Amino acid sequence: MMRLSKVSPKKCFFLVLCFAVLILLVFNLRDKDWNTKSPHVLYARDEYQLDETNVAHEQSAVTTVEEVVDAAHHAGADRENDVAADDDSKADDRAAKETLTASDLPWYFSQGMRYPKPARRNRKTNKRVARLLPSETSRGDRISNQLMFVPPNYETIKRKGKLKTILLYNGLSPWNVKAGRDVFLSSKCPVSTCTITAQREKATTADLVLYKDHYIPPSVPRSPYQIYMMYFLECPYHTQHVKYPDVFNWTATYRKDSDIVAPYEKWEYFDPRIRQVEQDRNYALNKTRKVAWFVSNCGARNGRLQYAHELQKYIQVDIYGACGTFKCSRSTAERCFEILDRDYKFYLAFENSNCKDYITEKFFVNALTRNVLPIVMGARPEDYEASSPQKSYIHVDEFASPKELAEYLHLLDRNDELYNSYFKWKGTGEFINTYYWCRVCAMLHDEASFRRPKSYDDINEWWRGPGVCTNGSWRNYRARNPEKPVAESR
């Protein structure tokens, strides 16, 4: 019979200690694994804000749709109120959203359900933390911040029942809105204690007097605490010169340095940290034609038609409409876009004017909602960069000439992998409703805006001054004016 060797007490203690350490290590690893899978906030809430000043434009890593969903669970809780198309492409968006909890997304997303809480104040200054006006941050459009703004004392405001009055001095019809509170209640605005009127006799008592495109001086005295705001939809070339340029406090235009930015469209990521995802399709498949353009205005002052004709010398450009040889009726517009999606790789999303921030539905609707790569002309390169999904377009100013652009388009035409790299933004976000009236109402409840209302010294200088628009390309403008910056906020 074999005799077992005797184990000393010292060795026994050492073995027990090792076993205990091993058990602790296993539990720690399991705990770490559990925590990494739980949908908790990745950043400290005070450190991460949904404000364009804190979001880097470049995303180094390309991820998958599943990772977008996972990260959006984390990022959803970080969007604070005080900071701040064919079936296949729609399916990409649905894939990212279907597994999201609606409460992760702010209320202004199509499936968002998370409403803002009253805004925080700085403990030292007692001022709101939210950056709502262009004077408070020089970057971004602040739309998300305004959509998520609720004044700190809003519960008291609601109990008192007093409404902010918005007077549409040009009447109701230009706005396609009803008098009263309907637009605020039907939109489920976080701040809805406003009412709309077109009765000019209320010009003395209205909190906001809003003009669209042209100014008509009221025949009654103005209160020093009233806000006068001018709304422009079109660019400076297509709007009137304002006769009384120093009466306005706020502006509402497509420009990012407007007080209430009213863009043609607004792209928003589900999670600002994830801007590229791998796609499961080849967007170049079966496309046999190169460049298309739907256009009817042949006399645009920025020379877009001449540029397209020069481009035609080096690559196939099919021009549909009054300015070209290809026909596609507006009455069958959807059929035209089906042809674009099926046959073409590129689309000329050329604006009729080259003006700061001027980006219209020609880019957002005609191109980005389709499976075609837009080539853009109009706003400055940095404006497209700030307003568009990452790597979703080609700007003509990236190339010295139409010939150089054509050479790059031929390269993309031969290389499906490179071409498809321009579609990795799909599934990372959506074009949101910017709820213009909700934001106007919320801003009217911001106490800081009324204590000492700011004003424009000369709205004409701000709107159409040097560097706001150019008849040629921005590339040539900068070459002619190397020391003169393109117009910024004034």
C-alpha positions as CSV (number, residue, x, y, z in Angstrom):
1,M,0.0,0.0,0.0
2,M,1.4,3.3,-1.1
3,R,2.0,5.8,1.6
4,L,1.0,9.5,1.0
5,S,3.6,12.1,1.7
6,K,2.8,14.4,4.5
7,V,1.9,18.0,3.6
8,S,3.4,20.7,5.8
9,P,1.1,23.4,7.3
10,K,3.1,26.1,5.4
11,K,2.4,24.4,2.0
12,C,-1.2,23.8,2.9
13,F,-1.7,27.6,3.7
14,F,0.0,28.5,0.4
15,L,-2.3,26.2,-1.6
16,V,-5.4,27.6,0.1
17,L,-4.2,31.2,-0.6
18,C,-3.6,30.4,-4.3
19,F,-7.1,28.9,-4.6
20,A,-8.7,31.9,-3.0
21,V,-6.9,34.3,-5.3
22,L,-8.0,32.2,-8.3
23,I,-11.6,32.4,-7.2
24,L,-11.5,36.2,-6.7
25,L,-9.9,36.6,-10.2
26,V,-12.6,34.6,-11.8
27,F,-15.4,36.7,-10.2
28,N,-13.6,39.9,-11.1
29,L,-13.4,38.9,-14.8
30,R,-17.1,37.9,-14.8
31,D,-18.0,41.2,-13.2
32,K,-15.9,43.1,-15.8
33,D,-17.6,41.2,-18.6
34,W,-21.0,41.9,-17.2
35,N,-20.3,45.7,-16.8
36,T,-19.1,46.0,-20.4
37,K,-22.3,44.5,-21.7
38,S,-24.7,46.6,-19.6
39,P,-26.1,49.7,-21.2
40,H,-24.6,52.3,-18.9
41,V,-23.3,55.7,-19.9
42,L,-19.8,55.5,-21.3
43,Y,-18.9,59.1,-20.4
44,A,-19.5,61.1,-17.3
45,R,-22.6,63.2,-18.0
46,D,-20.9,66.5,-17.2
47,E,-18.0,65.7,-19.5
48,Y,-20.0,64.6,-22.6
49,Q,-22.4,67.0,-24.2
50,L,-24.3,66.9,-27.4
51,D,-22.8,70.0,-28.7
52,E,-21.0,70.3,-32.0
53,T,-18.0,71.8,-30.2
54,N,-17.4,68.5,-28.5
55,V,-18.0,66.1,-31.3
56,A,-15.0,65.3,-33.5
57,H,-15.9,65.1,-37.2
58,E,-13.6,62.2,-38.0
59,Q,-14.4,58.7,-36.8
60,S,-11.3,56.6,-37.0
61,A,-12.8,53.1,-36.8
62,V,-15.4,51.7,-39.2
63,T,-17.8,49.5,-37.3
64,T,-20.9,47.4,-37.9
65,V,-24.6,48.2,-37.7
66,E,-24.8,46.0,-34.6
67,E,-22.0,48.0,-32.9
68,V,-23.9,51.2,-33.8
69,V,-26.9,49.9,-31.9
70,D,-24.9,48.8,-28.9
71,A,-23.1,52.2,-28.7
72,A,-26.3,54.1,-29.2
73,H,-27.7,52.5,-26.1
74,H,-24.8,54.0,-24.2
75,A,-24.9,57.4,-26.0
76,G,-28.7,57.8,-25.7
77,A,-28.5,58.8,-22.0
78,D,-25.8,61.3,-22.8
79,R,-27.9,63.7,-24.9
80,E,-28.8,66.2,-22.3
81,N,-31.4,69.0,-22.6
82,D,-28.9,71.6,-21.5
83,V,-26.2,70.8,-24.1
84,A,-25.9,70.6,-26.6
85,A,-34.6,56.6,-50.7
86,D,-35.1,53.3,-51.7
87,D,-36.3,50.3,-49.7
88,D,-32.7,49.0,-49.2
89,S,-31.4,52.3,-47.7
90,K,-34.5,52.6,-45.5
91,A,-33.9,49.0,-44.4
92,D,-30.4,50.0,-43.2
93,D,-31.9,52.7,-41.0
94,R,-34.5,50.3,-39.6
95,A,-31.9,47.7,-38.8
96,A,-30.1,50.2,-36.6
97,K,-33.2,51.4,-34.9
98,E,-35.3,48.3,-34.4
99,T,-33.2,47.0,-31.6
100,L,-32.9,50.4,-30.0
101,T,-35.0,51.3,-27.0
102,A,-37.1,54.3,-28.0
103,S,-36.1,56.0,-24.7
104,D,-32.5,56.0,-25.9
105,L,-33.2,58.5,-28.7
106,P,-34.3,62.1,-28.1
107,W,-37.9,63.0,-28.9
108,Y,-37.1,64.6,-32.3
109,F,-36.0,61.3,-33.9
110,S,-38.7,59.5,-35.8
111,Q,-38.9,56.8,-33.1
112,G,-37.4,58.9,-30.2
113,M,-39.3,59.1,-26.9
114,R,-36.9,60.8,-24.5
115,Y,-38.0,64.3,-23.6
116,P,-35.8,66.8,-21.9
117,K,-35.7,67.8,-18.3
118,P,-35.5,71.4,-17.1
119,A,-32.2,73.0,-18.0
120,R,-29.4,73.1,-15.5
121,R,-27.8,76.3,-14.3
122,N,-24.2,77.1,-13.6
123,R,-23.8,76.9,-9.8
124,K,-21.5,80.0,-9.7
125,T,-23.1,82.3,-12.2
126,N,-26.7,80.9,-12.0
127,K,-26.8,81.1,-15.8
128,R,-28.1,78.3,-18.0
129,V,-25.5,75.8,-19.2
130,A,-27.2,75.3,-22.6
131,R,-25.6,77.0,-25.5
132,L,-28.5,78.3,-27.6
133,L,-27.4,81.4,-29.4
134,P,-24.6,81.9,-32.0
135,S,-22.8,84.3,-29.6
136,E,-22.4,81.4,-27.1
137,T,-20.7,79.0,-29.5
138,S,-19.2,79.7,-32.9
139,R,-19.5,76.1,-34.0
140,G,-22.5,74.1,-35.1
141,D,-26.1,75.0,-35.5
142,R,-27.3,74.5,-31.9
143,I,-30.5,72.8,-33.2
144,S,-30.3,69.8,-30.9
145,N,-29.6,72.1,-28.0
146,Q,-32.7,74.2,-28.7
147,L,-34.8,71.1,-29.3
148,M,-33.8,69.8,-25.8
149,F,-34.1,73.1,-24.0
150,V,-36.7,73.5,-21.3
151,P,-36.4,76.6,-19.0
152,P,-35.5,75.7,-15.4
153,N,-38.7,77.2,-14.0
154,Y,-41.0,75.8,-16.7
155,E,-43.3,74.0,-14.2
156,T,-44.0,77.4,-12.6
157,I,-44.6,78.9,-16.0
158,K,-47.2,76.2,-16.9
159,R,-49.0,76.6,-13.6
160,K,-49.4,80.4,-14.2
161,G,-50.9,79.7,-17.6
162,K,-49.4,82.7,-19.4
163,L,-48.6,82.2,-23.0
164,K,-45.9,83.7,-25.2
165,T,-47.5,85.5,-28.2
166,I,-45.9,85.2,-31.7
167,L,-47.2,87.7,-34.2
168,L,-46.8,86.7,-37.9
169,Y,-46.8,90.2,-39.3
170,N,-47.0,89.0,-43.0
171,G,-50.1,86.9,-42.2
172,L,-50.7,83.2,-41.7
173,S,-50.7,82.0,-45.3
174,P,-46.9,82.3,-46.0
175,W,-46.3,80.1,-43.1
176,N,-48.9,77.4,-43.7
177,V,-49.8,77.4,-40.0
178,K,-53.0,78.0,-38.0
179,A,-53.6,80.7,-35.4
180,G,-53.5,79.6,-31.8
181,R,-51.6,76.8,-30.1
182,D,-52.2,73.9,-32.6
183,V,-48.7,73.6,-34.0
184,F,-47.1,73.5,-30.6
185,L,-49.6,70.9,-29.2
186,S,-49.7,68.7,-32.3
187,S,-45.9,68.7,-32.5
188,K,-45.7,67.7,-28.8
189,C,-43.2,70.4,-28.2
190,P,-41.3,70.1,-24.8
191,V,-42.1,73.8,-24.4
192,S,-45.6,74.5,-25.7
193,T,-46.8,77.6,-23.8
194,C,-47.0,79.8,-27.0
195,T,-49.7,81.0,-29.2
196,I,-49.7,82.3,-32.8
197,T,-51.6,85.3,-34.1
198,A,-51.7,87.4,-37.3
199,Q,-53.6,90.3,-35.7
200,R,-51.4,93.3,-36.2
201,E,-53.0,95.3,-33.5
202,K,-51.1,93.0,-31.1
203,A,-47.8,94.3,-32.3
204,T,-47.3,96.3,-29.1
205,T,-47.9,93.3,-26.7
206,A,-46.5,90.4,-28.7
207,D,-43.4,88.7,-27.4
208,L,-42.1,88.0,-30.9
209,V,-42.9,89.9,-34.1
210,L,-41.9,87.6,-36.9
211,Y,-41.4,88.7,-40.5
212,K,-40.9,86.5,-43.6
213,D,-38.7,87.8,-46.4
214,H,-39.6,91.5,-46.1
215,Y,-40.2,94.0,-43.3
216,I,-43.3,96.1,-42.8
217,P,-42.9,98.7,-40.0
218,P,-45.7,98.5,-37.4
219,S,-47.8,101.5,-36.9
220,V,-47.7,101.2,-33.1
221,P,-44.9,101.8,-30.6
222,R,-42.5,98.9,-29.9
223,S,-41.8,97.5,-26.5
224,P,-38.1,97.4,-25.5
225,Y,-38.4,93.8,-24.5
226,Q,-39.9,92.6,-27.8
227,I,-38.0,90.3,-30.1
228,Y,-38.1,91.2,-33.8
229,M,-37.1,88.3,-36.1
230,M,-36.5,88.1,-39.8
231,Y,-36.9,84.8,-41.7
232,F,-35.3,84.1,-45.0
233,L,-35.7,80.9,-46.9
234,E,-33.7,81.7,-50.1
235,C,-30.1,82.9,-50.4
236,P,-29.2,86.6,-50.6
237,Y,-29.3,86.8,-54.4
238,H,-33.1,86.0,-54.2
239,T,-34.2,88.0,-51.2
240,Q,-35.0,91.7,-50.9
241,H,-32.7,94.4,-49.4
242,V,-34.1,95.3,-45.9
243,K,-35.0,99.1,-45.8
244,Y,-34.7,99.3,-42.0
245,P,-31.7,97.1,-41.2
246,D,-31.2,97.8,-37.5
247,V,-34.5,96.8,-36.0
248,F,-34.0,93.0,-35.7
249,N,-32.9,91.0,-32.7
250,W,-33.0,87.5,-34.2
251,T,-32.7,85.9,-37.6
252,A,-34.1,82.6,-38.9
253,T,-32.3,81.3,-42.0
254,Y,-30.5,78.3,-43.3
255,R,-27.2,79.8,-42.1
256,K,-25.6,78.3,-39.0
257,D,-24.9,81.7,-37.5
258,S,-28.6,82.5,-37.5
259,D,-30.3,82.6,-34.1
260,I,-32.9,80.0,-35.1
261,V,-31.3,77.9,-37.8
262,A,-33.9,76.7,-40.4
263,P,-32.0,74.3,-42.7
264,Y,-33.6,72.6,-45.7
265,E,-32.7,69.3,-44.0
266,K,-30.8,68.2,-40.8
267,W,-28.8,65.0,-40.5
268,E,-28.4,63.6,-37.0
269,Y,-26.4,60.6,-35.9
270,F,-28.0,58.0,-33.6
271,D,-24.6,58.1,-31.8
272,P,-22.3,61.0,-32.7
273,R,-19.3,58.7,-32.0
274,I,-20.3,56.2,-34.7
275,R,-20.4,57.7,-38.2
276,Q,-19.4,54.8,-40.5
277,V,-20.7,51.2,-40.6
278,E,-19.9,48.3,-42.9
279,Q,-22.5,47.8,-45.6
280,D,-23.8,44.5,-46.9
281,R,-24.4,45.5,-50.5
282,N,-22.5,46.8,-53.5
283,Y,-23.9,50.2,-54.5
284,A,-22.1,50.0,-57.9
285,L,-23.7,46.7,-58.9
286,N,-25.4,46.8,-62.4
287,K,-24.9,50.5,-62.8
288,T,-23.8,51.2,-66.4
289,R,-24.0,55.0,-66.7
290,K,-21.7,57.6,-65.1
291,V,-23.1,61.0,-64.2
292,A,-26.7,62.4,-64.2
293,W,-28.2,65.9,-63.6
294,F,-31.8,67.0,-63.4
295,V,-31.9,70.8,-64.0
296,S,-34.3,73.4,-65.5
297,N,-32.6,76.7,-64.6
298,C,-30.0,77.2,-67.3
299,G,-28.9,80.7,-66.2
300,A,-27.5,80.2,-62.7
301,R,-25.0,82.9,-61.8
302,N,-22.4,80.4,-60.4
303,G,-21.6,78.9,-63.8
304,R,-22.8,75.4,-62.9
305,L,-24.0,74.7,-66.4
306,Q,-20.7,75.7,-67.9
307,Y,-18.9,73.5,-65.4
308,A,-21.1,70.5,-66.3
309,H,-20.4,71.1,-70.1
310,E,-16.7,71.1,-69.4
311,L,-17.0,68.0,-67.3
312,Q,-18.8,66.3,-70.3
313,K,-15.6,66.5,-72.3
314,Y,-14.0,63.9,-70.0
315,I,-16.8,61.7,-68.7
316,Q,-20.3,60.8,-69.5
317,V,-22.8,63.4,-68.1
318,D,-26.4,63.0,-69.0
319,I,-28.3,66.3,-68.4
320,Y,-32.1,65.9,-68.0
321,G,-34.5,68.8,-68.4
322,A,-34.5,72.1,-70.2
323,C,-30.7,72.5,-70.1
324,G,-29.9,69.1,-71.6
325,T,-30.8,66.5,-74.3
326,F,-32.4,64.0,-71.9
327,K,-36.1,64.3,-71.0
328,C,-37.8,63.4,-67.8
329,S,-41.0,65.2,-66.9
330,R,-41.6,66.6,-63.4
331,S,-45.0,64.9,-63.5
332,T,-43.1,61.6,-63.4
333,A,-40.4,62.6,-61.0
334,E,-40.4,59.4,-59.1
335,R,-39.8,57.5,-62.3
336,C,-36.8,59.8,-63.0
337,F,-35.3,59.0,-59.6
338,E,-35.8,55.3,-60.2
339,I,-33.7,55.6,-63.3
340,L,-31.1,57.6,-61.3
341,D,-30.9,54.9,-58.6
342,R,-30.8,52.0,-61.1
343,D,-28.4,53.2,-63.8
344,Y,-26.2,56.0,-62.5
345,K,-23.2,56.1,-60.1
346,F,-23.0,59.9,-59.7
347,Y,-25.4,62.9,-59.5
348,L,-24.6,66.6,-59.9
349,A,-26.2,68.3,-56.8
350,F,-25.3,71.8,-58.0
351,E,-27.0,74.7,-56.3
352,N,-28.0,77.8,-58.3
353,S,-25.8,80.1,-56.1
354,N,-22.6,79.7,-54.2
355,C,-23.4,81.1,-50.8
356,K,-22.3,80.3,-47.3
357,D,-24.3,77.3,-45.8
358,Y,-26.6,77.3,-48.8
359,I,-27.4,73.6,-49.2
360,T,-30.9,72.7,-50.5
361,E,-33.0,69.6,-51.3
362,K,-30.9,69.2,-54.5
363,F,-28.3,67.6,-52.2
364,F,-30.3,66.2,-49.3
365,V,-33.4,64.8,-51.2
366,N,-32.3,64.3,-54.8
367,A,-29.0,62.6,-53.8
368,L,-28.5,61.5,-50.2
369,T,-31.9,59.7,-50.0
370,R,-30.9,57.8,-53.1
371,N,-28.1,55.2,-53.7
372,V,-26.0,57.6,-55.8
373,L,-22.9,59.5,-55.0
374,P,-23.5,63.3,-55.1
375,I,-21.0,65.8,-56.6
376,V,-21.7,69.1,-55.0
377,M,-21.4,72.8,-55.8
378,G,-22.9,75.7,-53.8
379,A,-21.9,76.2,-50.2
380,R,-18.3,76.2,-49.0
381,P,-16.5,72.8,-48.5
382,E,-16.5,73.3,-44.8
383,D,-20.3,73.9,-44.8
384,Y,-20.9,70.6,-46.5
385,E,-18.6,68.9,-44.1
386,A,-20.6,70.3,-41.1
387,S,-24.0,69.5,-42.5
388,S,-23.5,66.1,-44.2
389,P,-23.0,62.5,-43.1
390,Q,-19.3,61.7,-43.1
391,K,-17.8,60.9,-46.5
392,S,-21.1,61.1,-48.4
393,Y,-20.3,63.4,-51.2
394,I,-17.5,64.9,-53.5
395,H,-17.1,68.7,-53.6
396,V,-16.0,70.2,-56.9
397,D,-13.5,72.5,-55.1
398,E,-11.5,69.5,-54.1
399,F,-10.2,69.4,-57.7
400,A,-8.4,72.1,-59.7
401,S,-10.5,71.6,-62.8
402,P,-13.4,69.5,-64.2
403,K,-10.9,67.4,-66.0
404,E,-9.2,66.5,-62.7
405,L,-12.6,65.7,-61.2
406,A,-13.4,63.4,-64.1
407,E,-10.2,61.5,-63.6
408,Y,-11.2,60.8,-60.0
409,L,-14.7,59.7,-61.1
410,H,-13.2,57.3,-63.6
411,L,-11.1,55.9,-60.7
412,L,-14.2,55.4,-58.6
413,D,-16.0,53.8,-61.5
414,R,-13.3,51.2,-61.8
415,N,-12.9,50.5,-58.1
416,D,-16.1,49.3,-56.4
417,E,-14.5,49.1,-53.0
418,L,-13.5,52.8,-53.2
419,Y,-16.9,53.8,-54.6
420,N,-18.7,51.9,-51.8
421,S,-16.6,53.7,-49.1
422,Y,-18.8,56.7,-49.8
423,F,-21.9,54.9,-48.5
424,K,-20.7,53.7,-45.1
425,W,-22.6,56.5,-43.4
426,K,-25.9,54.8,-44.2
427,G,-27.6,53.3,-41.2
428,T,-25.8,55.6,-38.7
429,G,-28.6,58.2,-38.3
430,E,-31.5,59.9,-40.0
431,F,-32.8,63.3,-41.4
432,I,-34.7,64.7,-38.4
433,N,-37.6,67.1,-38.2
434,T,-36.1,70.3,-36.8
435,Y,-39.4,71.4,-35.3
436,Y,-39.0,75.1,-36.1
437,W,-42.0,76.3,-34.1
438,C,-41.0,74.2,-31.0
439,R,-37.6,75.8,-31.0
440,V,-39.0,79.3,-31.4
441,C,-41.3,78.8,-28.5
442,A,-38.5,77.3,-26.3
443,M,-36.2,80.3,-27.1
444,L,-39.0,82.8,-26.1
445,H,-38.9,81.3,-22.6
446,D,-35.2,81.8,-22.2
447,E,-34.9,84.6,-19.6
448,A,-31.4,85.6,-20.7
449,S,-32.6,86.5,-24.2
450,F,-35.1,89.1,-22.9
451,R,-33.3,90.8,-20.1
452,R,-31.1,92.6,-22.7
453,P,-32.1,91.5,-26.2
454,K,-29.2,91.6,-28.7
455,S,-29.7,93.3,-32.0
456,Y,-28.2,93.5,-35.5
457,D,-26.5,96.7,-36.3
458,D,-27.1,96.1,-40.0
459,I,-28.9,92.9,-41.1
460,N,-28.0,93.6,-44.7
461,E,-24.3,93.6,-43.9
462,W,-24.7,90.3,-42.0
463,W,-26.9,88.7,-44.7
464,R,-25.2,89.8,-47.9
465,G,-21.9,91.3,-46.9
466,P,-18.5,90.5,-48.4
467,G,-17.6,86.8,-48.5
468,V,-21.2,85.6,-48.0
469,C,-21.6,84.6,-51.6
470,T,-19.4,84.4,-54.7
471,N,-20.2,84.2,-58.4
472,G,-17.3,81.9,-59.0
473,S,-15.9,78.9,-57.1
474,W,-14.9,79.2,-53.4
475,R,-11.5,77.8,-54.5
476,N,-11.0,80.8,-56.8
477,Y,-12.4,83.2,-54.2
478,R,-9.8,82.1,-51.7
479,A,-7.1,82.4,-54.3
480,R,-8.1,86.0,-55.0
481,N,-8.4,86.9,-51.3
482,P,-5.8,84.9,-49.5
483,E,-5.8,87.2,-46.4
484,K,-9.5,87.8,-46.4
485,P,-11.6,85.2,-44.5
486,V,-14.9,84.1,-45.8
487,A,-17.7,85.8,-43.8
488,E,-18.3,84.4,-40.4
489,S,-20.8,85.4,-37.6
490,R,-21.1,89.1,-37.0
